[in-house]
């Protein structure tokens, strides 16, 4: 099974054919969807966005961690240094029920 995934223009073309819109209108929709995601998941937004019937996007803020030492799981009795990590924001996508049923 080596079917290739659709690229951006093929996706726009397929959506345009299925919806009766032009490729420019489909591209404009995706641009506005990108802006909406940025507003909702950005610093000033609520950090969560549900795309109806498909998925829910969540912003998860991970705090910074300090450098620590802990036991090495591969060499018992030896300690290892775990490097410090800066604070960061992650985006998690959670599929909704309709999407799960579509791929069955």
Secondary structure, 3 states (H helix, E strand, C coil): CCCCCCCHHHHHHHHHHHHCCCHHHHHHHHHHHHHHHHHHHCCCCCCEEEECCCEEEEEEEECCECCEEEECCCCCCCEEEECCECCEEEEEEEECHHHHHHCC
